[in-house]
Amino acid sequence: MNGGLVANLVGVGAIDADDDDTLLGEIMRLIRKHGQNAPAEEFLP
């Protein structure tokens, strides 16, 4: 995540650099809840 999309979002100012830990925690929570193989597209509005 540090070298990928999140780093790009921080770089363009879309998210605050301090929010990346919160985002990672939320992603990990979703993985634990739905499993590693759950398609991310199911969680998009």
C-alpha positions as CSV (number, residue, x, y, z in Angstrom):
1,M,0.0,0.0,0.0
2,N,2.8,2.4,0.7
3,G,4.1,2.3,-2.8
4,G,0.8,1.9,-4.6
5,L,-2.6,3.6,-4.8
6,V,-2.6,5.0,-1.3
7,A,0.8,6.7,-1.9
8,N,-0.6,8.2,-5.1
9,L,-3.7,9.4,-3.3
10,V,-1.6,11.1,-0.6
11,G,0.7,12.6,-3.3
12,V,-2.2,14.2,-5.1
13,G,-3.8,15.4,-1.9
14,A,-6.9,13.2,-2.1
15,I,-6.2,11.8,1.4
16,D,-4.1,13.1,4.3
17,A,-0.9,11.2,4.9
18,D,-2.1,10.5,8.5
19,D,-5.2,8.7,7.1
20,D,-3.3,5.9,5.5
21,D,-3.1,3.9,8.7
22,T,-6.9,4.3,9.2
23,L,-7.4,3.2,5.6
24,L,-5.2,0.2,6.0
25,G,-7.0,-0.8,9.2
26,E,-10.4,-0.6,7.5
27,I,-9.2,-2.7,4.6
28,M,-7.8,-5.3,6.9
29,R,-11.1,-5.4,8.8
30,L,-13.0,-6.0,5.6
31,I,-10.6,-8.8,4.6
32,R,-11.1,-10.5,8.0
33,K,-14.9,-10.1,7.7
34,H,-15.3,-11.2,4.1
35,G,-12.2,-13.2,3.3
36,Q,-9.2,-12.6,1.2
37,N,-10.9,-13.8,-2.0
38,A,-13.9,-11.5,-1.8
39,P,-14.1,-9.3,-5.0
40,A,-13.6,-5.6,-4.1
41,E,-16.2,-4.6,-6.7
42,E,-18.9,-5.9,-4.4
43,F,-18.1,-3.1,-1.9
44,L,-18.4,-0.2,-4.3
45,P,-21.5,1.9,-4.3
